[in-house]
Amino acid sequence: MGECRLVITRLRQTLVATVEGTVDAGALSTLVDSLSEAQDAQRVDSVIFEVSACEMMDIDEFAALQKAVRATDWLGMRTIVAGLRPGIVAYVVSSGVDLGNLRAALDLEYALEALSREHDERAPEADPEDDAETESQSDGPGEVRYSDGG
């Protein structure tokens, strides 16, 4: 198996955790600790796990990724997984894995757009007249919200 390489980058109020190679549970646990420290020190409110460089992922590796996502959710950060390859998605779905409330985006750009929309929606309204010109927005074409239906 290959080696897991992790890189954390800050973009505005979002940390992008880029995962390259084989997803490793120990490395992801260390990553969550680093993200928690960064949240306190840098006042970030969201995390994107960017996994497009992961060519393969088995069920155990996916479970490790899900655990890291849940941990960052529990830390109060909005979390999205970006860049899951179609083959990995098909494998995970066909395996019957409980996806919980995993949020995923096609790529990093769509993930950043989704977080930006959420940030804008949470911002206080400046002028009631502006509301008349605002259209409701649905999830972008690159964002997928998985739910177990429960």
Contacts in CASP RR format, 6 or more apart in sequence:
PFRMAT RR
TARGET T0000
AUTHOR 0000-0000-0000
METHOD contacts of the structure
MODEL  1
MGECRLVITRLRQTLVATVEGTVDAGALSTLVDSLSEAQDAQRVDSVIFE
VSACEMMDIDEFAALQKAVRATDWLGMRTIVAGLRPGIVAYVVSSGVDLG
NLRAALDLEYALEALSREHDERAPEADPEDDAETESQSDGPGEVRYSDGG
1 22 0 8 1.000
2 21 0 8 1.000
2 22 0 8 1.000
3 21 0 8 1.000
3 22 0 8 1.000
4 19 0 8 1.000
4 20 0 8 1.000
4 21 0 8 1.000
4 22 0 8 1.000
4 23 0 8 1.000
4 24 0 8 1.000
4 27 0 8 1.000
4 28 0 8 1.000
5 19 0 8 1.000
5 20 0 8 1.000
5 21 0 8 1.000
6 17 0 8 1.000
6 18 0 8 1.000
6 19 0 8 1.000
6 20 0 8 1.000
6 27 0 8 1.000
6 28 0 8 1.000
6 30 0 8 1.000
6 31 0 8 1.000
7 17 0 8 1.000
7 18 0 8 1.000
7 20 0 8 1.000
8 15 0 8 1.000
8 16 0 8 1.000
8 17 0 8 1.000
8 18 0 8 1.000
8 31 0 8 1.000
8 34 0 8 1.000
8 35 0 8 1.000
8 38 0 8 1.000
9 15 0 8 1.000
9 16 0 8 1.000
9 18 0 8 1.000
10 16 0 8 1.000
10 38 0 8 1.000
10 42 0 8 1.000
10 44 0 8 1.000
11 112 0 8 1.000
13 43 0 8 1.000
13 44 0 8 1.000
13 45 0 8 1.000
13 46 0 8 1.000
13 119 0 8 1.000
14 44 0 8 1.000
14 45 0 8 1.000
14 46 0 8 1.000
14 47 0 8 1.000
14 48 0 8 1.000
14 112 0 8 1.000
14 115 0 8 1.000
15 35 0 8 1.000
15 38 0 8 1.000
15 39 0 8 1.000
15 42 0 8 1.000
15 44 0 8 1.000
15 46 0 8 1.000
15 47 0 8 1.000
15 48 0 8 1.000
15 77 0 8 1.000
16 47 0 8 1.000
16 48 0 8 1.000
16 50 0 8 1.000
16 108 0 8 1.000
17 31 0 8 1.000
17 35 0 8 1.000
17 47 0 8 1.000
17 48 0 8 1.000
17 49 0 8 1.000
17 50 0 8 1.000
18 50 0 8 1.000
18 53 0 8 1.000
19 28 0 8 1.000
19 31 0 8 1.000
19 49 0 8 1.000
19 50 0 8 1.000
19 51 0 8 1.000
19 53 0 8 1.000
19 54 0 8 1.000
19 65 0 8 1.000
20 53 0 8 1.000
20 54 0 8 1.000
21 53 0 8 1.000
21 54 0 8 1.000
21 55 0 8 1.000
22 54 0 8 1.000
22 56 0 8 1.000
22 61 0 8 1.000
23 51 0 8 1.000
23 54 0 8 1.000
23 57 0 8 1.000
23 61 0 8 1.000
23 62 0 8 1.000
23 64 0 8 1.000
23 65 0 8 1.000
24 61 0 8 1.000
24 64 0 8 1.000
25 60 0 8 1.000
25 61 0 8 1.000
25 64 0 8 1.000
25 67 0 8 1.000
26 64 0 8 1.000
28 64 0 8 1.000
28 65 0 8 1.000
28 67 0 8 1.000
28 68 0 8 1.000
29 68 0 8 1.000
31 68 0 8 1.000
32 68 0 8 1.000
32 71 0 8 1.000
32 72 0 8 1.000
35 47 0 8 1.000
35 72 0 8 1.000
35 75 0 8 1.000
35 77 0 8 1.000
36 75 0 8 1.000
38 44 0 8 1.000
39 45 0 8 1.000
39 75 0 8 1.000
39 77 0 8 1.000
44 77 0 8 1.000
45 76 0 8 1.000
45 77 0 8 1.000
45 78 0 8 1.000
46 77 0 8 1.000
46 78 0 8 1.000
46 79 0 8 1.000
46 80 0 8 1.000
46 115 0 8 1.000
47 72 0 8 1.000
47 77 0 8 1.000
47 78 0 8 1.000
47 79 0 8 1.000
47 80 0 8 1.000
48 79 0 8 1.000
48 80 0 8 1.000
48 81 0 8 1.000
48 82 0 8 1.000
48 105 0 8 1.000
48 108 0 8 1.000
48 111 0 8 1.000
48 112 0 8 1.000
48 115 0 8 1.000
49 65 0 8 1.000
49 68 0 8 1.000
49 69 0 8 1.000
49 79 0 8 1.000
49 80 0 8 1.000
49 81 0 8 1.000
49 82 0 8 1.000
50 82 0 8 1.000
50 83 0 8 1.000
50 108 0 8 1.000
50 111 0 8 1.000
51 57 0 8 1.000
51 65 0 8 1.000
51 81 0 8 1.000
51 82 0 8 1.000
51 83 0 8 1.000
51 84 0 8 1.000
52 82 0 8 1.000
52 83 0 8 1.000
52 84 0 8 1.000
52 85 0 8 1.000
52 107 0 8 1.000
52 108 0 8 1.000
54 85 0 8 1.000
54 88 0 8 1.000
55 85 0 8 1.000
56 88 0 8 1.000
57 65 0 8 1.000
57 88 0 8 1.000
57 91 0 8 1.000
57 92 0 8 1.000
59 92 0 8 1.000
59 95 0 8 1.000
59 97 0 8 1.000
62 88 0 8 1.000
62 92 0 8 1.000
62 97 0 8 1.000
63 97 0 8 1.000
65 81 0 8 1.000
66 99 0 8 1.000
66 100 0 8 1.000
66 102 0 8 1.000
69 79 0 8 1.000
69 81 0 8 1.000
69 102 0 8 1.000
72 79 0 8 1.000
73 79 0 8 1.000
78 115 0 8 1.000
78 118 0 8 1.000
79 103 0 8 1.000
80 103 0 8 1.000
80 104 0 8 1.000
80 105 0 8 1.000
80 111 0 8 1.000
80 114 0 8 1.000
80 115 0 8 1.000
80 143 0 8 1.000
81 102 0 8 1.000
81 103 0 8 1.000
81 104 0 8 1.000
81 105 0 8 1.000
82 104 0 8 1.000
82 105 0 8 1.000
82 106 0 8 1.000
82 107 0 8 1.000
82 108 0 8 1.000
82 110 0 8 1.000
82 111 0 8 1.000
83 104 0 8 1.000
83 105 0 8 1.000
83 106 0 8 1.000
83 107 0 8 1.000
83 108 0 8 1.000
84 104 0 8 1.000
92 99 0 8 1.000
98 148 0 8 1.000
99 146 0 8 1.000
99 147 0 8 1.000
99 148 0 8 1.000
100 146 0 8 1.000
100 147 0 8 1.000
100 148 0 8 1.000
101 145 0 8 1.000
101 146 0 8 1.000
101 147 0 8 1.000
101 148 0 8 1.000
102 146 0 8 1.000
103 114 0 8 1.000
103 143 0 8 1.000
103 144 0 8 1.000
103 145 0 8 1.000
103 146 0 8 1.000
104 143 0 8 1.000
104 144 0 8 1.000
104 145 0 8 1.000
104 146 0 8 1.000
105 111 0 8 1.000
105 114 0 8 1.000
105 142 0 8 1.000
105 143 0 8 1.000
105 144 0 8 1.000
106 141 0 8 1.000
106 142 0 8 1.000
106 143 0 8 1.000
106 144 0 8 1.000
107 142 0 8 1.000
110 140 0 8 1.000
110 141 0 8 1.000
110 142 0 8 1.000
110 143 0 8 1.000
111 143 0 8 1.000
113 140 0 8 1.000
113 143 0 8 1.000
114 139 0 8 1.000
114 140 0 8 1.000
114 143 0 8 1.000
117 137 0 8 1.000
125 131 0 8 1.000
139 145 0 8 1.000
END
